[in-house]
Amino acid sequence: MNAKTLKETITWKQLISFFLPLGLSATLVTLSHVIINSTLARADNPEVVIASYAIPLSLLGLTEKPVVLLRQACSALVRDRISFRAMGVVSSYVFACIILLGLILCYTPVGEWVFLYFFGVERELLAATLSVYRILMYVSIFSGLRCLFHGIIIFNMRTKWLTIGMGVRIIAMYFLSLYFITTDNVSSGKVGAIIFLVGMVIEATVAIWEGTSLLKHVIPEKAPNHPIETKQQIFSFYKPLLYSSVIAVIIGPSINAMLGKTTHIHLAISSFAIAGSLTQLVMSFFSYIHQIVLNFYRKDAVRVKKFILLLSFIPGTLIAILAYTPIGPWFMTHVMGVNAELRQASLSAMRIFMIMTIVFPWLDYMNGIIMLRGQTKIMVFSQSANATITVLTLFVAIATVPSWNGVIGALAQSVGMLAELLVVIYVLKRTNDVQQPSQPQENM
């Protein structure tokens, strides 16, 4: 099939119908956490109950990273049943490590030490916190199964199933939440963990059902000219992704720690959290841009670039509307219940976050190019640049302008991501022309 024919097969409608369900499913994730937090807020001691759930959830965010990366790896590398079996072997290793780590954290003194001294949990809350994590640890396994089959579903252009799975998950979580509320059983953070686990099991079941159907009826035993056959090939792609995600883990705690040295500590941390949550809500919809590159770039690079260019203006525009028009203050006041001082500080931080919303779509696009070329080692260097510049910016800002409060966190995170993008562009330009990536995995 020649290039001209391939280009003719890619239309705006195809790109939109592929991307829109991905964006919707990513945005709906936020709604699932709203359901849980709203449920726990009905407890007799909501602050204690929410804290006993939120802290284990933050640990889950760290331990879940390796399994979420299976989605990118599977989407980039699996084209036939042979490569899927190799992917399955790698996935089983990852699952085994996650289960082992979870058991160590749940049932040995290591977990107590992590929660007491790393997360600063009060000793009287330790038992409740551990009981929540003993449920949440299984979320990682079902999340990994979900992501593994998502990779197959995405490459086969069945992205509506991600939205369907997320929609069914939301409905189930909502009705389970109503059950706990109406029976007056919201007594501990374990309720939130149970709702989350049930939702993830349901979403994973939908993904496995559709993914297995594709494996049986659509995906061939061996795709022509597809070289991925062994677990070693999968590991060479996957390990740099894992290393870069480990490096990224230090960014969030570093920002929160340094905000503790600002002029108004509580105002700084709170305003950064509010501005960051709204920014992430907007950016989450655009977090699958790399999948557009993986699935369409070689078919029609020009059309993909035009589509990304169109998308790239949207998150920055949305944040600008919130930060510079009356809509933002109204939303924070009447929907989030933020007071005047915190609202103004959050708006200031959000205006700085505009830098990140402009950078992010292009960074995700470039990361798609990296994965398409199989050069994921580049992401270790770019993520290291992000972490380094973020920390340096934090130290300089705290030393010179501590009165900027939450703006310092927004500036550090935004400049760090900009540094990551610049490193990616530089390395890609040095190793190969960005517009003509080599084909290490397959000929499409």
C-alpha positions as CSV (number, residue, x, y, z in Angstrom):
1,M,0.0,0.0,0.0
2,N,1.6,3.3,-1.0
3,A,1.8,6.5,1.0
4,K,-0.8,8.2,-1.0
5,T,-3.4,5.5,-0.4
6,L,-2.7,5.5,3.3
7,K,-3.1,9.3,3.5
8,E,-6.4,9.1,1.8
9,T,-7.7,6.7,4.5
10,I,-7.2,9.3,7.3
11,T,-9.9,11.8,7.8
12,W,-10.8,14.4,10.4
13,K,-13.8,12.2,11.3
14,Q,-11.6,9.2,12.0
15,L,-9.2,11.2,14.2
16,I,-12.1,12.8,16.2
17,S,-14.0,9.5,16.6
18,F,-10.8,7.8,17.8
19,F,-9.7,10.6,20.2
20,L,-13.0,11.8,21.7
21,P,-13.8,8.5,23.6
22,L,-10.3,8.5,25.0
23,G,-10.6,12.0,26.2
24,L,-14.0,11.4,27.7
25,S,-12.8,8.2,29.5
26,A,-9.9,10.1,31.0
27,T,-12.1,12.9,32.2
28,L,-14.6,10.5,33.8
29,V,-11.9,9.2,36.0
30,T,-12.2,12.5,38.0
31,L,-15.9,11.9,38.4
32,S,-15.3,8.5,40.0
33,H,-13.1,10.1,42.7
34,V,-15.8,12.8,43.3
35,I,-18.3,10.0,43.9
36,I,-16.0,8.4,46.5
37,N,-15.2,11.6,48.3
38,S,-18.8,12.7,48.4
39,T,-19.7,9.3,50.0
40,L,-17.0,9.5,52.6
41,A,-18.1,13.1,53.5
42,R,-21.3,11.6,54.9
43,A,-19.4,9.8,57.7
44,D,-19.7,10.9,61.3
45,N,-16.1,12.1,61.3
46,P,-15.5,12.9,57.6
47,E,-12.1,14.5,58.1
48,V,-10.7,11.4,59.7
49,V,-12.4,9.0,57.3
50,I,-11.3,10.9,54.2
51,A,-7.8,11.1,55.5
52,S,-7.7,7.4,56.1
53,Y,-8.7,6.9,52.5
54,A,-6.7,9.7,50.8
55,I,-3.3,8.6,52.2
56,P,-3.4,5.0,51.0
57,L,-4.8,6.3,47.7
58,S,-1.7,8.5,47.3
59,L,0.5,5.4,47.9
60,L,-1.6,3.5,45.3
61,G,-0.8,6.3,42.8
62,L,2.8,5.4,43.2
63,T,2.5,1.6,43.1
64,E,0.0,1.7,40.2
65,K,2.4,3.5,37.9
66,P,4.1,0.4,36.5
67,V,0.8,-1.2,35.5
68,V,-0.6,1.9,33.8
69,L,2.4,1.9,31.5
70,L,1.3,-1.4,30.1
71,R,-1.3,0.5,28.1
72,Q,1.4,2.4,26.1
73,A,3.6,-0.6,25.7
74,C,0.8,-2.9,24.5
75,S,-0.6,-0.2,22.1
76,A,2.8,0.4,20.6
77,L,4.1,-3.2,20.4
78,V,1.2,-5.7,20.2
79,R,0.1,-6.4,16.6
80,D,-0.6,-10.2,16.8
81,R,-1.1,-13.0,19.2
82,I,2.6,-13.8,19.4
83,S,3.5,-10.3,20.6
84,F,0.5,-10.3,22.9
85,R,1.7,-13.5,24.6
86,A,5.2,-11.9,25.1
87,M,3.4,-8.8,26.5
88,G,1.4,-11.2,28.8
89,V,4.6,-12.7,30.2
90,V,6.0,-9.2,31.0
91,S,2.7,-8.2,32.5
92,S,2.6,-11.2,34.8
93,Y,6.1,-10.3,36.1
94,V,4.8,-6.7,36.8
95,F,1.7,-8.0,38.5
96,A,3.7,-10.4,40.7
97,C,6.0,-7.6,41.8
98,I,3.0,-5.4,42.6
99,I,1.3,-8.1,44.6
100,L,4.6,-8.9,46.5
101,L,5.1,-5.2,47.3
102,G,1.5,-4.8,48.4
103,L,1.8,-7.8,50.7
104,I,5.0,-6.4,52.2
105,L,3.4,-3.0,52.8
106,C,0.2,-4.5,54.2
107,Y,1.5,-7.2,56.5
108,T,5.0,-6.3,57.6
109,P,6.5,-3.5,59.7
110,V,7.6,-1.9,56.4
111,G,4.1,-0.7,55.7
112,E,3.8,0.8,59.2
113,W,7.1,2.7,58.7
114,V,6.0,4.0,55.3
115,F,2.7,5.3,56.6
116,L,4.1,6.7,59.9
117,Y,7.3,8.3,58.7
118,F,7.0,8.9,54.9
119,F,3.3,10.0,54.8
120,G,3.2,11.3,58.4
121,V,0.1,9.3,59.5
122,E,-0.8,9.7,63.2
123,R,-0.3,6.5,65.1
124,E,-4.0,6.3,66.1
125,L,-5.0,6.4,62.4
126,L,-2.4,3.8,61.4
127,A,-4.7,0.7,61.7
128,A,-7.5,2.4,59.7
129,T,-5.1,3.5,57.0
130,L,-3.6,0.0,56.7
131,S,-7.0,-1.6,56.5
132,V,-7.9,0.7,53.5
133,Y,-4.6,-0.1,51.7
134,R,-5.3,-3.8,52.1
135,I,-8.2,-3.4,49.8
136,L,-6.7,-0.8,47.5
137,M,-3.7,-2.9,46.7
138,Y,-5.9,-5.1,44.5
139,V,-7.0,-2.1,42.5
140,S,-3.5,-2.1,40.9
141,I,-4.0,-5.7,39.5
142,F,-7.3,-5.0,37.9
143,S,-6.1,-1.6,36.7
144,G,-3.2,-3.4,35.0
145,L,-5.5,-6.0,33.4
146,R,-7.6,-3.1,32.2
147,C,-4.6,-1.2,30.7
148,L,-3.2,-4.3,29.1
149,F,-6.4,-4.9,27.1
150,H,-6.9,-1.2,26.5
151,G,-3.7,-1.3,24.4
152,I,-5.3,-3.9,22.1
153,I,-8.6,-2.0,22.0
154,I,-6.9,1.4,21.2
155,F,-4.7,0.0,18.3
156,N,-7.8,-1.7,16.8
157,M,-9.6,1.7,16.8
158,R,-12.3,0.5,19.2
159,T,-11.8,3.4,21.6
160,K,-15.5,3.8,22.3
161,W,-15.1,0.7,24.6
162,L,-12.9,2.8,26.9
163,T,-15.8,5.2,27.4
164,I,-18.3,2.4,27.7
165,G,-16.2,0.7,30.4
166,M,-15.7,3.9,32.3
167,G,-19.4,4.7,32.0
168,V,-20.4,1.3,33.4
169,R,-17.8,1.7,36.2
170,I,-19.2,5.2,37.1
171,I,-22.8,3.9,37.2
172,A,-21.9,0.9,39.4
173,M,-19.8,3.1,41.8
174,Y,-22.7,5.5,42.1
175,F,-25.3,2.9,43.0
176,L,-22.9,1.2,45.4
177,S,-22.3,4.6,47.0
178,L,-26.1,5.1,47.4
179,Y,-26.3,1.7,49.1
180,F,-23.7,2.7,51.7
181,I,-25.3,6.0,52.2
182,T,-28.9,4.8,52.5
183,T,-27.9,1.9,54.8
184,D,-25.9,4.3,57.0
185,N,-22.8,2.2,56.6
186,V,-20.3,5.0,55.8
187,S,-18.1,4.4,58.9
188,S,-14.6,4.1,57.6
189,G,-12.3,4.7,54.6
190,K,-12.7,1.1,53.7
191,V,-16.1,2.1,52.1
192,G,-14.2,4.3,49.6
193,A,-11.7,1.5,48.9
194,I,-14.5,-1.0,48.3
195,I,-16.3,1.4,45.9
196,F,-13.1,2.0,44.0
197,L,-12.2,-1.7,43.8
198,V,-15.6,-2.7,42.5
199,G,-15.5,0.0,39.9
200,M,-12.1,-1.0,38.7
201,V,-13.1,-4.7,38.5
202,I,-16.1,-3.8,36.3
203,E,-14.1,-1.6,34.0
204,A,-11.4,-4.3,33.7
205,T,-14.1,-6.9,32.9
206,V,-15.4,-4.8,30.0
207,A,-11.9,-4.2,28.7
208,I,-11.0,-8.0,29.0
209,W,-14.3,-9.0,27.3
210,E,-13.7,-6.7,24.3
211,G,-10.0,-7.3,24.1
212,T,-10.4,-11.1,24.2
213,S,-13.0,-10.8,21.4
214,L,-10.5,-8.9,19.3
215,L,-7.8,-11.5,20.0
216,K,-10.1,-14.3,18.9
217,H,-11.7,-12.8,15.8
218,V,-9.6,-9.9,14.5
219,I,-5.9,-10.1,15.6
220,P,-3.8,-12.6,13.6
221,E,-1.5,-15.2,15.0
222,K,1.4,-13.6,13.3
223,A,1.3,-10.1,11.6
224,P,3.5,-9.7,8.5
225,N,6.8,-7.9,9.1
226,H,6.1,-7.4,12.8
227,P,9.3,-8.3,14.7
228,I,8.1,-8.3,18.3
229,E,8.1,-11.9,19.5
230,T,9.9,-12.1,22.8
231,K,9.6,-10.7,26.3
232,Q,13.2,-9.3,26.0
233,Q,11.9,-7.0,23.2
234,I,9.0,-5.9,25.3
235,F,11.3,-5.2,28.3
236,S,13.6,-3.1,26.3
237,F,10.7,-0.8,25.5
238,Y,9.0,-1.0,28.8
239,K,11.9,-0.5,31.3
240,P,12.8,3.1,30.2
241,L,9.1,4.0,30.6
242,L,9.2,2.6,34.1
243,Y,12.4,4.4,35.0
244,S,11.1,7.7,33.8
245,S,7.9,7.3,35.8
246,V,9.9,6.6,38.9
247,I,11.9,9.8,38.4
248,A,8.6,11.7,37.9
249,V,7.4,10.5,41.3
250,I,9.7,12.9,43.1
251,I,8.2,16.0,41.5
252,G,4.9,16.1,43.5
253,P,6.4,15.5,47.0
254,S,9.2,18.0,46.2
255,I,6.8,20.8,45.4
256,N,4.6,20.1,48.4
257,A,7.7,20.0,50.7
258,M,9.1,23.3,49.3
259,L,5.7,25.1,49.6
260,G,6.0,24.4,53.3
261,K,8.8,27.1,53.3
262,T,6.7,29.9,51.7
263,T,5.5,33.0,53.5
264,H,1.9,31.6,54.0
265,I,2.3,27.9,54.1
266,H,-1.4,26.8,54.2
267,L,-2.4,29.3,51.6
268,A,0.4,28.2,49.3
269,I,-0.4,24.5,49.6
270,S,-4.1,25.0,49.3
271,S,-4.0,27.4,46.3
272,F,-1.6,25.2,44.5
273,A,-3.8,22.1,45.1
274,I,-6.9,23.9,43.8
275,A,-5.3,25.4,40.8
276,G,-3.5,22.1,40.1
277,S,-6.7,20.1,40.3
278,L,-8.6,22.3,37.9
279,T,-5.6,22.3,35.5
280,Q,-5.3,18.5,35.6
281,L,-9.1,18.2,35.0
282,V,-8.7,20.2,31.8
283,M,-5.5,18.4,30.7
284,S,-6.8,14.9,31.4
285,F,-9.0,15.1,28.3
286,F,-5.8,15.6,26.2
287,S,-3.7,12.9,27.9
288,Y,-4.1,10.4,25.0
289,I,-2.5,12.6,22.3
290,H,0.4,10.1,22.1
291,Q,-2.1,7.4,21.0
292,I,-3.0,9.5,18.0
293,V,0.7,9.5,17.1
294,L,1.1,5.7,17.7
295,N,-1.9,4.8,15.6
296,F,-2.0,7.4,12.8
297,Y,1.3,9.2,12.4
298,R,2.8,6.8,9.8
299,K,-0.4,6.8,7.8
300,D,-0.7,10.5,7.5
301,A,1.8,12.6,9.5
302,V,0.6,15.9,8.0
303,R,-3.0,15.4,9.0
304,V,-1.9,14.2,12.5
305,K,0.2,17.4,13.0
306,K,-2.8,19.6,11.9
307,F,-5.1,17.8,14.4
308,I,-2.6,18.1,17.2
309,L,-2.1,21.8,16.4
310,L,-5.9,22.3,16.7
311,L,-6.0,20.4,20.0
312,S,-3.0,22.2,21.4
313,F,-4.8,25.5,21.8
314,I,-7.8,24.1,23.7
315,P,-6.4,23.4,27.2
316,G,-4.6,26.7,27.4
317,T,-7.8,28.5,26.2
318,L,-9.9,26.8,28.8
319,I,-7.5,27.6,31.7
320,A,-7.4,31.2,30.4
321,I,-11.2,31.4,30.6
322,L,-11.1,30.2,34.2
323,A,-8.2,32.4,35.2
324,Y,-9.1,35.7,33.4
325,T,-12.9,35.8,33.2
326,P,-15.6,35.9,35.9
327,I,-16.3,32.2,35.3
328,G,-13.3,31.1,37.3
329,P,-14.1,33.1,40.5
330,W,-17.7,32.1,40.2
331,F,-16.9,28.4,39.9
332,M,-14.4,28.5,42.8
333,T,-16.9,30.4,45.0
334,H,-20.2,28.7,44.3
335,V,-19.1,25.2,43.2
336,M,-15.9,24.6,45.3
337,G,-16.8,26.9,48.2
338,V,-13.4,28.7,48.2
339,N,-13.1,31.9,50.2
340,A,-11.9,35.2,48.7
341,E,-8.2,35.0,49.8
342,L,-7.8,31.5,48.7
343,R,-9.7,32.1,45.4
344,Q,-7.3,35.0,44.4
345,A,-4.2,32.9,45.3
346,S,-5.6,30.0,43.2
347,L,-6.3,32.2,40.3
348,S,-2.7,33.5,40.4
349,A,-1.3,30.0,40.4
350,M,-3.7,29.0,37.6
351,R,-2.4,31.8,35.3
352,I,1.1,30.4,35.7
353,F,-0.2,26.9,34.9
354,M,-1.2,28.2,31.5
355,I,2.5,27.6,30.5
356,M,2.0,23.9,31.3
357,T,-1.2,23.6,29.4
358,I,0.5,25.0,26.3
359,V,3.5,22.7,26.7
360,F,1.7,19.5,27.6
361,P,0.0,18.7,24.2
362,W,3.3,19.0,22.4
363,L,5.2,17.0,25.0
364,D,2.6,14.2,24.7
365,Y,2.9,14.4,20.9
366,M,6.7,14.1,21.1
367,N,6.5,11.3,23.5
368,G,4.3,9.5,21.0
369,I,7.1,9.9,18.4
370,I,9.5,8.5,20.9
371,M,7.4,5.4,21.5
372,L,6.7,5.0,17.8
373,R,10.4,4.9,17.2
374,G,11.0,2.5,20.2
375,Q,13.5,5.0,21.7
376,T,11.9,5.2,25.1
377,K,15.4,5.6,26.7
378,I,15.1,9.3,25.7
379,M,12.2,9.7,28.2
380,V,14.6,8.9,31.1
381,F,16.7,11.8,30.2
382,S,13.8,14.2,29.5
383,Q,12.1,13.2,32.8
384,S,15.3,13.7,34.6
385,A,15.6,17.2,33.1
386,N,12.0,17.9,34.3
387,A,12.7,16.8,37.8
388,T,16.0,18.7,38.0
389,I,14.7,22.0,36.7
390,T,11.6,21.7,38.8
391,V,13.7,21.3,42.0
392,L,16.1,24.1,41.0
393,T,13.2,26.5,40.3
394,L,11.7,25.6,43.7
395,F,14.9,26.4,45.6
396,V,15.6,29.7,43.7
397,A,12.0,30.9,44.1
398,I,11.8,30.0,47.8
399,A,15.1,31.8,48.3
400,T,14.2,35.0,46.4
401,V,10.4,35.3,46.3
402,P,8.8,33.2,49.1
403,S,5.8,35.5,49.1
404,W,4.7,34.1,45.8
405,N,3.2,31.1,47.7
406,G,1.3,28.7,45.5
407,V,2.6,30.5,42.3
408,I,6.0,29.0,43.1
409,G,4.7,25.4,42.7
410,A,2.9,26.3,39.5
411,L,6.0,28.0,38.1
412,A,8.3,25.1,39.0
413,Q,6.0,22.4,37.6
414,S,5.5,24.4,34.4
415,V,9.1,25.3,33.8
416,G,10.1,21.6,34.5
417,M,7.7,20.4,31.9
418,L,9.0,23.0,29.4
419,A,12.5,21.7,30.1
420,E,11.3,18.1,29.4
421,L,9.9,19.2,26.1
422,L,13.0,21.0,25.0
423,V,15.2,18.0,25.8
424,V,12.9,15.7,23.9
425,I,12.9,18.0,20.8
426,Y,16.7,18.3,21.0
427,V,17.4,14.6,21.3
428,L,14.9,13.7,18.6
429,K,16.5,16.2,16.3
430,R,20.0,14.8,17.0
431,T,19.0,11.1,16.6
432,N,16.8,11.4,13.6
433,D,14.5,13.8,11.8
434,V,11.3,14.0,14.0
435,Q,9.1,14.0,10.9
436,Q,10.5,10.7,9.6
437,P,10.8,8.3,12.5
438,S,12.3,4.9,11.8
439,Q,10.2,1.8,12.1
440,P,11.6,-0.5,14.8
441,Q,8.4,-2.4,15.4
442,E,6.5,-2.9,12.2
443,N,5.6,-1.8,8.7
444,M,2.1,-0.6,8.8
